[in-house]
Amino acid sequence: MAFQGRTLKTRLAIVLGLGMAGALFAIWSGVNLTTKQVDFGTAKTTTIVSNDADQSVSSENLDSLLDEKPRPWLLAQSLPLKGPSGNIGERFALGIDTVLRDLNNRGGIAGRPVKVWRIDDGYEPENTLRNTRSFAEEPDVLALFGFFGTPTSKAALPIAKEAGLTLVAPLTGASALRTEGQTGVLHFRASYREEAQRIVNHLVNDGFVRIAVAYQNDAYGKDVLASTVEALQTHDLRAVSTAALPRNSTETKQASETIVKSKPDALIVISLSKTMASLVNNVHRNGSRPQLMTISPTGTKALFRDLPQAAAFGVGVTQVVPFPWDARHPDVASYQRLLRQQQQDLEIEVDFDFYSLEGFMAAQWLVQAMETIAPEITRDRLMNELKRTTPELHRSIDLVFLGSDPWEP
């Protein structure tokens, strides 16, 4: 099945697969308008890293950043770099760093590099609170950029507001952070409400009406659950069952039993990949094989890694950026060119994905705003410029299906 592409004039159906040896993988993608268990542990670092000070664009050490000459323009970021969500954080940071490294190699902005004070939070709100308090005490910080997650961003927002800082391009589509009159946040990505509606519309149009929902039992999961329930109501439907999932855990047996008892023909999972993989494995062991759907934070590559090949086949995942292998899109072409150049220079294998593309595009938006107002870059002027350019962003939802046939971009 293919869908009309928002960046393509012709229909696009692309298949991406995971081979028997685990070396080949595929995604069957329709772009539209709009078992093995892996232990939770340190995620493999994929962000470009270099000991060369000219190549480094981020540091956990504030003193090292402020001691640089010339003094850099400073952004602050809290996100997971280790643990079950660490791979997502690393990939998102990779895209951001690709833009900033290119910018700084060309002389920065007004003769000063742009750098990120980046601290790991493990996707735990209490750690994000600690990091944000540190960021709020530093007057050189222009913005809080690229935070990850709903519960973490919600925890940081009151501190950010009090300090006169804005959360720019957080990796969350939560409705709770998009209420009318909301201040202190500037969004880059589409909302979870839009993703949920996209999934439900697809399922109902394909004849799936017994839809179960499993959700992460925190602010993120509950937010998307509410949007999913709302989307079902537009079709005069309600979930045949809902089951809560623990964050950062594979304890999903009880949730799977709740789901299986309701005999769903489709299951929407609102969690991250390892938790989802555990749930799907338990549901399958109990003899249930519903159509599986999830939203963008879960990640396509993460699901390939964490699900058995047979379980991964046909899983639908919404995405909020263009297809990372489609170089006909101008942003994707720039992303591919710079990532290839920088990773090859550092002898790192080139690897494209949705998260690094999202980080890349968000960083481009921020950098363009900074360049427009340079050399007088202040918090207020930067936020005003970002607000001015926000309507120009083209936020829409794509739907990607995991497949079985090998394909190389």
N, C-alpha and C positions, 0 to 999 in steps of 0.2 A: 504493500500500500504506500502511496506517496501523497504528499500534501503540497499545495501551492507555496513556493518559497517567497519569503518576504524580501530577500535580496536577489532572488533569481527570477528571470522572466519565464523560465520553463520549469516544469516539475522536476523535483530532485528526489531520487530514492537511492540511498547509498548503504551498502552492507559492509559491516565490520565484524570480524569473528575471532574467536579464540580457538586455535588449533589444538589437536590432540595432545601435543607436547607442551601446550601452554604458551607457545611462542607466537601463534597467530591469533588475532582477535578481530571481531567485526561489529560494526554498528549499522543497522538498517535505519536510515534516517529519512524522515519525511519532514521537510521544513515548511512551516506555516506562517501565515501572517502573524499575524499578530506578532563427602562434603567436608569442603575443608573449612575449619575454623581458624582464623588468624588471631593469635593472642594480642590483647591490648598491650602495646609497648611503644617504644620510641619509633616513630615513623622515619623511613629513609629520607634523608635530606636531599631535596632536589633543587633548591634554590642555588643559583650561581654564586659561588663563593670564591674569593681570591684573597691572597695575602697582600696583594698590591693595593696600596691605599687609594690609588687612582681608580681602581675597579670597584672597591667597596662602596656601596651606597646606603648601608644600614649598619646599625650597631646597637647592642643592648647597653653599652657604656656611654652615658651622656657626656662625661668629661672628655672622652676621646673625640666626640663629635664637635664639642664647643671649642676644643683646643686647635682645631684645624684652621689653617690659613689658606685662602680666605674663609671666614666664618660661613658655614652653610645656612641656607634656608632650611628650617627644621620642621618636619612633620612627625607625628607620633602615632604608633600603631600597636595595638594589643590584639593578638590572635594566637591560635594554637600552632605550635611548631613541633610538638612531641605528642605522644599518646595517640588515641584512636582517631582524632581529627587532625593530627599533625600533617598528614600528607596534603589535606585540603589547604591548610594554612601555608605550607611551603609552596604549593603550586600558585596560589593567589599572589604570594609575595614575589614569586619568580616573574610574573607578568609586570608587576609594579617596578621591580628592579631593572627589568629590561628597558623600560622607558627612561628611568632616571639615569641609568648608566650611559645610554646614548646621549641624553641631554647634557650630562656632566662632561662627557668626552668632547662635546662641541663647545664647551666653555660655560655651561650652566646658564643661569639667568642673571643678567646684570653683573657678570663676572663672578658669581657665587654659585657653588654647586647646591643641588637640592638633595637632602639626605633624610633618612628615616630613623628615628629612635624607636626601635622595634623590640618588644618584650613578649615572651611566650606567656600565655595564660591557660593553656591546656583545655580551653573551652569550658572553664569553670568561672561563674560570675564573681566569686569572691576574689579570684586572682585578677580578673579584669578591674574590679574596684580598686585593688591595691595599685595596679599599673596606672589607672586613670588618675588616682590621687597624686602619683608622682608626676605625671604629665602636667597636671593642673598647676603644679608649683613652679613650672619652668616658663617664664615669660617669652622665651624665644620660640615656643611651639606655636606654629601658625594655625594648625588644625589637627584634629584627631582623624586619621585617614585609614580606611580599610579595616575597621574592626570586623570581627567574625562572630556571627550568631545573634539570635534574638535575646536569650536571657542575659548574655554578656553585654550587649548594646543597651538593653533596658537598664541594667545595673549602672552602666557608666553615664547615662544621660544626665541625671540630676547633678552629678559632680561637674560634668562638662559645662552645663548651663551656668552653674554658679561661678565657674572660672572664666566665662566668656568664650568658651571654645565650642566648635561645632563638629558633630560627627559627620564626616564626608564619606559617601560611598561605602557605608557598612554593608557587609555581605549578609543581608537579611532582607526579606520581603514582607516582614511582619506588619499586619494591620495596626497593631498597637503603636507602631512607630510612624504611622501614616495618617493619623487622625486629622480632621479638619482643624486648621490653625496650629498644627504641630510646629514647634520651634526647636532649634538645636540640632536638627538632622537635615542633611541634604542627600537625597537618594539618587543612585545611578541606575540600579537594576529595577526590573518590573516587580510587582507585588506577588506575594504568595496567593492572594485572592485570585489574581489573574491566572496563575499556574494551576490552582485547584479547579477553576472553572474550565480551563483548557482540557484537563484530564477527564473531568466528569462529562463534558460535552462529547469527547471522543468515545468514552465507554458507552454512554447511552445511545449514541448514533450507531455503534456497532452491536447493539442489542444486549449489553450488560446492564441489568437492573438490580440484581442482588449484590450490592456493593458493601463490603466491610471496610473499616478504617482502623488502622493501628497507628498510634501517635506517640511521640516522645513526650513523657510526662513532665513537661516544663513549659516555660513561656512560649518557646518555639512550636512545640507540638500542639499545644492547646490553641494557639493562634491559627495554625493551618487547619486544625480540626474544625474550628468555627467557620473558616472560609469554605471548607469542603462540605459541611452540613448546609451552608447557605447555597452552594452550587447545586447540591442534590435537590434542594427545595425548588429551584427554578425548573426542575423536571418533575415536580410532584413526587419526589422520592425521599426516603430516609435511609440511613445506613442500617443494614441488617444486624450489625454488631459494631461496637467500638471497643478497642483494647489498648490500655496504657502500656508504654514501653519505658524501661529505665534508661536514663542518659548514660552514655559511656559504659554500657554493660551488654552482655550476651544472655542475660537471664530472661528468656522470652517464652519459656514453656507454658506458663499460665496464660499469657496473652494468646499463644497459638491455640490452646484448647478452647478459649472463648470464641475465636474466629472460626475454627473448624465446626463447632456446634451450630453456627448460624448458616452453614452451607452456602457460602458466597460464590458467585461466579466471577467476581473481581475483587481485588484487595488493593487498596491504596495505603502505602506505608509512608509515614512521616517520621523519619529518623535518619541516622547516618548509616553508612554501608555495612559496618560490622554488626550492628544491632539488627539491621534489616536482614542480613545474611543468616543470622541465627534464627530469626523468626521464620523466614521462608523455609529453612531446613526443617524446623519443627512442624510447620504446617504440612509440608510434603510428606514427612514421616507418618503423619496422621491420615494420609490418603487424600488430602485436598489439593487441588491444582487450579486455583483461581488465576485469572489474568492479573498480572502484577503491574502496578504503576507507582511511581514516586516522583518527587520534585527535585529541582536542580541541586540543592545542597548535598544530596546523596552522592552524586557524581557517577558518570558512566564507567570510567576506568576503575574506580574503587569497587563498583559492583562486579566487574569482570574479575577483579582480583579476589574478592571475598566470597562470591557465589560459585558453586559448581557450574560447569558449562551448561549442563542440561537445565539447571534452574535459571541461569541468566538469559537463556534464549527467550526473546519476545518481551522482555521487561520494557515498559514504556517510561521514559524520563523526560520531563519538561526541561528546557534550557532557555536562558535569557540573553544569550549572545549568539552571534552567527556561528555556523559550523566551522571549527578551527582549521579544517583542511581545505576549505573552499577559498582559494586565493583570488577568486573573482571579486570578492568583497574587499574594498580598499583598506579597511581596518585590519582584516585578516592578512592581506598581502604585506602590510607594514609589520605586523606581528611576526609573521613567518620569516621575513627578511632579517629583522633585527635579532630574533631568537637564534636563527641559524648562524648568523655572523658571530654573535657573542658566545654561543655554546661551542662552536667549532674553534674559536680562538682559544678557549679554555679547555679544549679537548674533552668536552662533555657531549654525550649523545643527544641529538636534537629530538625533542619530544613535545608534541603539541597537545593541548587539552583545553576544555572549556574554562576551567578555573584560572589558568594563567592568562587566557585571552580576556576574561573579565577584568582581572587586575590590570592588564595592559591598557584596555580601553578606559577604565576609570582613571588611571594615571595620566593618560593622554588628556582627558577632560580637565583634570586639575592643573597640569602643566600649561596647557593653553591659556587657562584663566590667569595663571601667575605671569606668563609672558605678556599678556595683554596689559596688565596693570603695572608691570615693572617700570622703573626701579623702586617705586614706593609701594612695596608689598606689606600690607598689614592684615590682621585678622579680619577686620570689618570690610576692607576693600576687596579682599579675596572672596569672602562670603557673598558680597553683593554681585561680584562678577560671576560666580558659580550659579547664583540664583538666576541671573540674567540669561545664562546659557542653558540652564536645565531644560526649558521647553524644546530646545533643539535636539535633545537626545531622543533616539528612536527606540523606545522600549517595547518589545513584543515577545511573544512566547513561541518557541519551536518545540516540536515533539520528536524525540529520538527513540528508536527501538533497538534493543540489543539483539544481534542476530547470530548466525552460525557459519556463514560463508566467509572465507578469508578475503581480506581487502587491505591493500596498502595505499595510504594517501600519497 
